[in-house]
Amino acid sequence: MSFPCPICGNKETYLKNARMSLYKCDACDHTFTVIPKDKEEPYNENYFIETHKNWFANPDTPLFEYCLNVIKDFLKGKKIKMLDVGCGTGSFLKHIHKIDPTMDLTGIDFVTNEYPGVKFIAADFLEFEVKEKYNAITNFMVIEHVPDPHLFVKKMHDALTDDGILIVNTIHNNSIIYKLARTLNKVGFSVAHDRLYDHHHLQHYSNESLKRVIEMEGMEVFKIRNHNYKLKAVDVPSNNPVIAGVYKAATLGLFGLSKPFNL
């Protein structure tokens, strides 16, 4: 049995890994997970403070500042009115507000946030009626959780001004870490593979498939940048400090190997 690709609509996808319910589309180089709705990971307060606490406790401030500089360069001195979709605990908006408090900043997510100078909306972005327009829209590690990428991108495009900029940050399925995890899985070492393809990620983007969905929704992609995330944010597979140390050391080594090859 195959399922239509959620990016390009290709009906000739194939089962890549039955245990993880992974399907692959060769037409746009996209991998996706097919699971029942009731099996998807729930989003609530525990998601941020327990389930993925390392990620949210260690925000990637260099990435935040890089994105802010890209936005400022693109908008060429215009006053920034920004929406961060799936803002989580608001780390990005809080950080850049400290850098430039003149910006008009709004974040939207399921959870409730409060911070002086930043407006937060507690709602499901896909169901919320966005009445305002923004000249900068961002989302960090959100689009891989969305079952309908086209609806997600379309809603952001609709909320964007004609001269605006959209920044999307997500996983890279063709990175060295993902490739090595798939190789190890073939010879019986499945821990890294199963963590990377855990069911809380429904979409596993390559640069090509991410570019494809954005262009199909009427936007032009002018920059793609691959990067590694902070080592402290790594979600290690064990509470055992020795195993955790080995896992982080291996990740650090792969980060070092991947950077010169832009992977």
N, C-alpha and C positions, 0 to 999 in steps of 0.2 A: 504494500500500500504506500502511496506517495501523497504528499500534500503540496499545494501551490506555494511557491516561494513568496514570502511576505514582502520581498523587495521588488522583484521584476515580474512576478506572476507566473513564472515558468512552472508547468505542471509535471515536468519530468525530473523532479527531485528524487533523491534516493536515501534510504536509511543508512546513515554513517555509523551509528553506534546504538544498538538496541537498548543496552543497559541504561544509557543516559538520554534516550529518546531523541537523538540527534539526527537531523536531516541535512543534506547538503544540496545546494544548487550550483552547478558548474557554470550556468549561464552568466551569473553575476558574482560568483565566488562568495556566496553567503551560506552560513551555517545557522540553523535555528532549532529550537527545542519545541517539541509538540507534547504538551501535557494537559490534562483536564484542568479547567478553571479552578476547581477546589484544591488542586495540588500546588498552585502557585504560592510563592512565599508571601505571607501577610505583611503589610506595612503598618506599623504602629510604633509607639514609643520604644519598645524593646529592640526594634530593628536598628535604631541609632545608638542606644546605650548598652546593649548587650550583644546582639547577634553579630554586628559589624563594628564593635566599639573601637578597634584599632584604626579602622579607616577614618571614622569621624573624630577620633581623638587626635589625629595627626594630619590636619589639613595641609594640602600642597600649596603653600603660600608662594613659592617661586612660580608655579604654574598660574596661579591667580594673577600675579603681577604681570607675567608675560601676556596673558589674555587681555588684561586691562590696557597694556601698551598697544596691542594689535587694534583694539577697539578705538583708542584715541587716535592712532595713526589713520585709521580708516575714516573716521568721522571728521577729521581735520578741524578741530577746534569747536565743533558744535557742542552744545550742552547735551550731556548724556542722560537719556532716560532709559533705564535698563530693567528688564525682567529676567530673573533667574528661575527657570522652571525645574521643579524637583529640587528645591534649595536645601532640603535636609535640615540641618541645624542652623543654616544660614551662615556658615563659615566664610564663604566667598564674599557675600555682600557685607558682612561685618568687617572683613579685612580691607576691602577696597574703600569702604566708607571712612576708615581711619586715614587712608591715603588721600582721598579727595572727597570731603564732605559736601561738596557742591552738587554732586550727582543725585539724580532722582532715582532711587533704588526700590524695587519691589521684588519679593520672593513669594513663590507659591509651592506648597506641599501639603501633605495630609496632616502633618503635625503643627502645633501652635508654636510660634516664635515671637519674641519681643526684643527690640533693640532700638535705642534712640537714633532717629534719623533714617531708619529703614522701615518700609511698610511690608508686612507679611500677611499673606492670605492663606488660611487653612482650608484647602479644598483640593479636589481631584482636578488637575488641569484639563484632562480630556473631557470632563463634564462641565467645567466652569465656563461661563460666558465672559470672555475677555473683551471689555468694552473700550479699553484705551489702546493706543498705539505706542510702540517703543522703537527707538532707533538702535537698540542693542538688546539681543536676547541670548542668554547663555543657558547651558545645562551641562552638568558634570556627572558622568556615570549614571545617566538616567535612561537613555534611549535603548540600552540593552535589556531593560526590564519591561519594555512596552510591547504588548502583543500585536499592535497595529502601527508599525513605523510610519506609514503614509499619513494616517490620521494625526499622529503626533507632530510630524514635520509640517503638515498643512496648517494645523492650529497655530504653530509658531510663526509660519509665513504670514498667515492672516493678521497676526498681531504686530507684524513688523512694518515699519514705515518703508516707503519705496526706496529710500536711500540708506536703509538700515543694514546692520550686520548681525549674522547668526553665528554663534560659536557652539559646536557640539563636541563634547569630550566622551570617548567611549573606549572599550577594549579593542585590541587589534589581533584578530584571530590568526594572522600570519606572522606574528612576532616570534622571536626565537623561543621564548618560554612556552608558548602554545605548541609550536612545532616539536620541541623536545618532549613535552608532556604527551603528545600523541604518539611519538615514537616509543617512549617508555611503556605506554599503555599496551602497545602491540606485543611487548615481551613480558607482560604480566605485572608491571609496576603501575598501578592505576591511581595512586593517591593524588598526585598532582593533577592528572587529567580530570578526575572526578570533582576536584575542588574548583578547577577552572570552568568546568561545564556543569556546575551545580545548577539545579533547576531555578534558582532565583534569577538567573540570566536566561531570557527567552530568545535573545538575538545575539549572534556572535559575528560581529562585523569584520570584514576586511576593509582596507582602504577603498577598494573598488565598490563594494556593496554599499558602504556609507555614502560615498560620492554619488552613486546611482540614485538612491532614494531622495537625496537633497535636490539633485538636478531634475528628477521626475516631478518634483513638486514646485518647479518653476524658478529655482534659484541657481546662481552660478557659484561654483566652488573655486576660490582663488588661492587657498592655502591649505595644505595638509601637513601636519607636524606630528611625527611619532616621538614619544618620550616615555621614560620609565617613571613609575610613581615612587613615593618615598618608602624606603625600606621599613621604617617604623610602622607604616600603614599595612604591611603584609599581614594577612590573616593566616597565622600558622596553624598546622593541623593537630597540634598537641599541646597540652599544658606542661608536658615534660620539658624542662629547660634545655636538656641536652638535644633532644629531637628538634625542638624549636630553633636552637642555635644552628644545627646542621642545615635545617630548612632555609633559614635566613642567609647563611653563608653561601649556600648554593644559589639562592636568588640573587645575592649581590654579585656573584661570579657571572651569572647570566646577564645581569644588567650591564656589567662591564664589557662583556662580549658583544652584546647587541648594539651598543651605542655607535661604534664606528660603521656598522652596516645599516644604520637607520631602521633597526628592527626591534 
